[in-house]
Amino acid sequence: MRTEQEHTARLVWQYGEPIHAVVFFAPETLAATEALGLKGGWMSYFGCRAAPLGAVSAPVVTSIFYGFHPRMVERSIPDAWARAEPGQLNDARLSAMDAALRRVLGDAIDGPDVRRAASLARAAVGAADFSGRPLGAANAALGDPGAPHLQLWQALGAIREHRGDGHVSCLVTNGVDPCASLVMQAATDRSDREALRTRRGWSEEEWRAADLRLQERGWLDDNERPTPAGTEAREAIEAATDRLAAPLVATLGARAAELVDAMRPLAERIMAASEVPVRNNMGLPWPSR
């Protein structure tokens, strides 16, 4: 049985993720990074998402991001740092999000929902404990970007990476390796199988080997469908992720529900505009239960 805080933590992810995830899909992001000399969408992705960490090596990025094959990361890191310093990429992604969010949200950019959500999200990040959450902590340490919509976007980056760091911990604790975690995600219909496999850099042979490992655990059948034990294991991992994310949300007390309410119309507007594809590797949308 999930607690109210755990349920709210899931809702904060559900409605916060689409707002932050605009950075991964908006053409403004690619234009901003290509202007700095980065080449292509994946170098833009790895450079922008890893930039708060500084000029870290490919093995560090692979470890923290978890689901990507090492060779996928190595195509972009450390080459990205030779083209643009992490600080330049932090600035570039803020510039891109200023333009993208203004385009997508229109008049709502200056509305009460953005201001209220920004204030609450920043308060949660400022009060939270980021121990053991390297990518979340790196995002939380970034300076104040000023405008409320950028404050919201940046705070949600810290919140989503705080949750992501916790999720990786849950996967490691349960012995679910990076490729197997993606196989399970595809098996539970949260994301498209081929999109996950190819966009995370895994070969068909590597994917099949992970599938067989999960079959041996009794989590998948021979058609890559989850068994009852697999469904239970997946739900247990997600519940544990909620538990680890809940303390950050709990810093807001009763106002956590207010954060959800403020983000909901913004996230729904973004998803309705297909700014974040409905079928995506993050598993959005994911109805709350």
C-alpha positions in Angstrom: 0.0 0.0 0.0 1.5 3.3 -1.1 1.5 6.2 1.3 0.0 9.6 0.3 3.5 11.0 0.0 4.6 8.2 -2.3 1.4 8.7 -4.5 2.1 12.5 -4.6 5.8 11.8 -5.6 4.5 9.8 -8.6 2.2 12.6 -9.6 5.0 15.1 -9.3 7.0 13.0 -11.8 4.0 12.4 -14.0 3.3 16.1 -14.5 6.8 17.5 -13.9 8.5 15.2 -16.4 6.7 16.6 -19.6 7.7 20.1 -18.7 11.3 19.4 -18.2 11.5 16.8 -21.0 10.8 19.6 -23.6 14.6 20.0 -23.6 15.1 16.6 -25.1 12.8 17.1 -28.1 12.6 20.9 -28.9 14.3 22.0 -32.1 15.6 25.0 -30.1 17.9 22.7 -28.1 19.6 21.2 -31.1 19.9 24.6 -32.7 21.6 26.0 -29.6 24.1 23.2 -29.3 24.9 23.0 -32.9 25.7 26.8 -32.7 28.4 25.8 -30.2 29.8 23.2 -32.5 28.2 20.0 -31.2 27.1 17.5 -33.9 23.7 15.9 -34.0 20.9 15.1 -31.6 22.8 12.5 -29.4 25.8 14.7 -28.7 23.3 17.5 -27.9 21.4 15.1 -25.5 24.4 13.8 -23.7 26.1 17.1 -23.6 23.1 19.0 -22.2 22.0 16.4 -19.7 25.5 15.7 -18.4 26.7 19.4 -18.4 25.7 20.1 -14.8 28.2 17.3 -13.7 31.1 19.1 -15.5 33.4 17.6 -18.0 33.0 14.0 -16.8 34.2 10.9 -18.7 32.1 8.6 -20.7 32.2 5.8 -18.1 30.8 8.2 -15.5 27.9 9.3 -17.8 27.2 5.7 -18.7 27.0 4.7 -15.0 24.8 7.6 -14.0 22.4 7.5 -17.0 22.3 3.7 -16.7 20.2 2.6 -19.6 22.6 3.4 -22.4 25.2 1.1 -23.9 28.7 2.4 -23.3 29.4 2.7 -27.0 26.4 4.9 -27.4 27.8 7.4 -24.8 31.3 7.1 -26.2 30.2 8.5 -29.5 29.5 11.8 -27.8 31.5 12.0 -24.6 34.2 13.4 -24.2 34.1 14.8 -27.7 31.3 17.2 -26.6 33.6 18.8 -24.1 36.1 19.5 -26.8 33.5 21.5 -28.6 31.8 23.4 -25.8 32.5 23.7 -22.1 29.8 22.4 -19.7 29.0 25.9 -18.5 28.3 27.0 -22.1 26.0 24.0 -22.5 24.1 24.9 -19.3 23.6 28.4 -20.7 22.6 27.1 -24.1 20.0 24.8 -22.8 18.5 27.6 -20.7 18.4 29.8 -23.8 16.8 27.0 -25.8 14.2 26.4 -23.0 13.3 30.1 -22.8 12.4 30.1 -26.5 10.8 26.6 -26.5 8.6 27.1 -23.4 7.5 30.5 -24.7 6.5 28.9 -28.0 4.7 26.0 -26.4 3.0 27.6 -23.4 2.1 30.9 -25.1 0.3 33.3 -22.8 0.5 30.7 -19.9 4.2 31.5 -19.6 3.4 34.5 -17.5 0.4 33.0 -15.8 -0.1 32.1 -12.1 0.4 28.3 -12.7 4.0 28.9 -13.8 4.8 31.3 -11.0 3.2 29.1 -8.4 4.8 25.9 -9.6 8.2 27.5 -9.9 8.1 28.8 -6.3 7.0 25.4 -4.9 9.4 23.4 -7.0 12.4 25.6 -6.0 11.4 25.4 -2.4 11.3 21.6 -2.6 14.7 21.4 -4.2 16.2 23.9 -1.7 15.0 21.8 1.3 15.7 18.3 -0.1 18.6 16.0 0.7 20.5 15.0 -2.4 22.9 12.6 -0.7 23.7 9.7 -3.0 22.0 11.3 -6.0 24.8 12.7 -8.1 22.9 13.9 -11.1 20.1 15.4 -9.0 22.6 17.2 -6.8 24.5 18.6 -9.8 21.2 20.1 -11.1 20.2 21.4 -7.7 23.5 23.3 -7.5 22.9 25.3 -10.6 22.4 29.1 -10.2 19.1 30.9 -10.3 18.1 31.4 -14.0 15.8 34.3 -13.0 12.5 34.0 -15.0 9.8 31.9 -13.4 9.4 29.5 -16.3 13.2 28.8 -16.3 13.2 28.5 -12.5 10.5 25.9 -12.9 12.2 24.0 -15.7 15.5 23.9 -13.8 14.0 22.9 -10.5 12.1 20.1 -12.3 15.4 18.9 -13.7 16.8 18.5 -10.2 13.6 16.7 -9.1 13.5 14.3 -12.0 17.2 13.5 -11.7 16.8 13.0 -7.9 14.1 10.5 -8.7 16.2 8.9 -11.5 19.2 8.5 -9.3 16.9 6.7 -6.8 15.5 4.5 -9.5 18.9 3.4 -10.6 19.7 2.5 -7.0 16.5 0.3 -6.9 17.5 -1.4 -10.2 21.0 -2.2 -8.9 19.6 -3.4 -5.6 17.3 -5.8 -7.4 20.0 -7.0 -9.8 18.4 -5.5 -12.9 21.2 -4.6 -15.3 20.8 -1.6 -17.8 19.7 -3.6 -20.8 17.3 -5.8 -18.7 15.7 -2.7 -17.3 14.8 -1.6 -20.8 13.5 -5.0 -21.8 11.2 -4.9 -18.7 10.1 -1.4 -19.7 9.2 -2.5 -23.2 7.5 -5.7 -21.9 5.2 -3.7 -19.7 4.2 -1.6 -22.7 5.5 1.7 -21.3 7.7 2.3 -24.3 8.3 0.9 -27.8 10.7 -2.1 -27.9 12.7 -1.1 -31.0 12.9 2.6 -30.0 14.3 1.6 -26.6 16.7 -0.9 -28.0 18.1 1.2 -30.9 18.0 4.6 -29.1 19.9 3.2 -26.1 22.4 1.5 -28.4 21.8 -2.2 -27.7 22.2 -4.9 -30.4 19.5 -7.4 -31.1 21.8 -10.1 -29.6 22.4 -8.1 -26.4 18.7 -7.4 -26.1 17.9 -11.1 -26.5 20.5 -12.1 -23.9 18.9 -9.7 -21.4 15.5 -11.2 -22.3 16.8 -14.7 -21.5 18.2 -13.5 -18.2 14.8 -12.2 -17.2 13.2 -15.5 -18.4 15.6 -17.4 -16.1 14.4 -15.2 -13.2 10.8 -16.1 -14.1 10.0 -12.5 -14.9 9.3 -12.9 -18.6 7.8 -15.6 -20.7 9.2 -16.8 -24.1 7.2 -14.1 -25.9 8.9 -11.2 -24.0 5.7 -10.7 -21.9 5.8 -10.2 -18.1 4.8 -13.1 -16.0 2.8 -12.5 -12.8 6.2 -12.6 -10.9 7.7 -10.1 -13.4 4.7 -7.7 -13.1 5.0 -7.9 -9.3 8.8 -7.2 -9.5 8.4 -4.3 -11.8 5.7 -2.7 -9.6 7.8 -3.3 -6.5 10.7 -1.4 -8.1 8.5 1.5 -9.1 7.0 1.6 -5.6 10.5 1.6 -4.1 11.4 4.5 -6.5 8.3 6.4 -5.2 9.5 5.8 -1.7 12.9 7.2 -2.4 11.4 10.2 -4.2 8.8 10.9 -1.5 11.1 12.8 1.0 11.8 15.5 -1.5 8.1 16.0 -2.1 7.4 15.8 1.6 9.4 19.0 2.2 6.4 20.9 0.9 4.0 19.2 3.3 0.4 19.8 2.2 1.5 22.2 -0.5 2.9 19.3 -2.6 -0.7 18.8 -3.9 -0.6 22.4 -4.9 2.5 21.8 -7.0 0.8 19.0 -8.8 -2.2 21.1 -9.5 -0.1 24.0 -10.9 1.9 21.7 -13.1 -1.0 19.6 -14.5 -2.4 22.1 -17.0 1.1 23.0 -18.2 2.1 19.3 -18.7 -1.2 18.6 -20.4 -0.7 21.5 -22.8 2.8 20.2 -23.7 1.6 16.7 -24.3 -1.4 17.8 -26.3 0.9 19.8 -28.6 3.0 16.7 -29.1 6.0 18.6 -28.0 6.9 15.5 -26.1 5.9 12.4 -28.2 3.1 10.4 -26.7 5.1 7.2 -27.4 8.5 7.8 -25.8 11.4 6.2 -24.0 10.4 7.8 -20.7 7.1 6.0 -20.6 4.9 9.0 -20.7 2.0 9.4 -20.3 1.7 7.1 -17.3 -1.7 7.3 -15.6 -1.6 7.6 -11.8 -3.2 4.9 -9.7 
